[in-house]
Amino acid sequence: MPSVDPPYSGLTPERVLDALDSVGVRGDGRLLALNSYENRVYQVWRDEELPVVAKFYRPARWTDAQILEEHAFTAELAAREVPVVAAMELEGRTLHEFQGFRFAVFARRGGRPPELEDPSVLEWIGRFLGRIHAVGAASAFRERPALDIASFGDEPREYLLAHDFIPSELCDAWTSAVDMALGRVRSAFENASGARKLRLHGDCHAGNILWTPDGPHFVDLDDSRTGPAVQDLWMLLSGERAVAEQQLGKLLEGYEIFREFDRLELLLIEPLRTLRLIHYSAWIARRWDDPAFPAAFPWFNTPRYWQDRILELKEQAALMDEAPLRA
């Protein structure tokens, strides 16, 4: 059942502007809500200065220490001239609180989605991912969690079952499919157990890369975690196997200018995709008390949705039985 006070119910436009005013960011009254379900993100115009972007963090998702660790990682990348958008330091801090809402402010950076079908674009992105990972491998997160089977597979499975999201007539079929898929994931992770873990962007898809005439810049490290390097590569691949292998080759051509890539991690592409699919269903389920989610995902939790997920998990299990992609 929906909670009495859904997340963000008190985050009115007036409160957004008052929060920004509390740290010296004077908005002129114009706000544009940007596309974000997890957090609430606004472009804010100012009278005599450039617009900024304000991110209001979902309550209880991250601790203050985890958010600040992500800010520190992004600042470390920016200091190495890696094109990321770091949180602005205002009054000596990057994380702020106003009437129960935590928020950060970022410089606005424009751009368009990258043309991933262009080999030169993939190589360019690969170069910057190599640089991100070179910095990410230099030290470790202490507060932010790892991307692993427990948190992206086992726990989401248990959450969906415990909260009765799976229709009763499909529960056995879904449980069988997810358990079969997770069995393949465990085998792949065991076979790739020697792969090194590092600090990642964590959610490196085309929507989090903005392209300008000067090349790419990376935004939204909100999902930054510890994990294998290939996590920041596989979401940029698409199409049939031969096409995906060509794309992977161009990414690594740029990547390995700055950092060697362990080919053992290619075993993890389909397992990581499988974990993301399981985690995605549980992510929507956990947010169902946020009115934005039923409005955005009206097809969620219908019998057809779960039938499609069962088929998807079976397809993933079959893919994990095939040889991994080659660059």
Buried (B, 14 or more C-beta within 10 A) or exposed (E): EEEEEBBBEEBEEEBBBEBBEBBEBEBEEEBEEBEBBBBBBBBBBBEEEEBBBBBBBBEEBBEEEBBBBBBBBBBBBBEEEBBBBBBBEBEEBBBBEBEEBBBBBBEEBEBEEBEBEEBEBBBBBBBBBBBBBBBBBEEEBEBBBEBBBEBBBBBBBEBBBEEEBBBEEBBEBBBEBBEBBBEBBBBBBEBBEEBEBBBBBBBBBBEBBBBEEEBBBBBBBBBBBBBBBBBBBBBBBEEEEEEBBBBBBBBBBBBBEBBEBBEBBBBBBBBBBBBBBBBEBBBBBBBBBBBBBBEEBEEBBEEEBBBEBBEBBBBBBEBBEEEBBEB
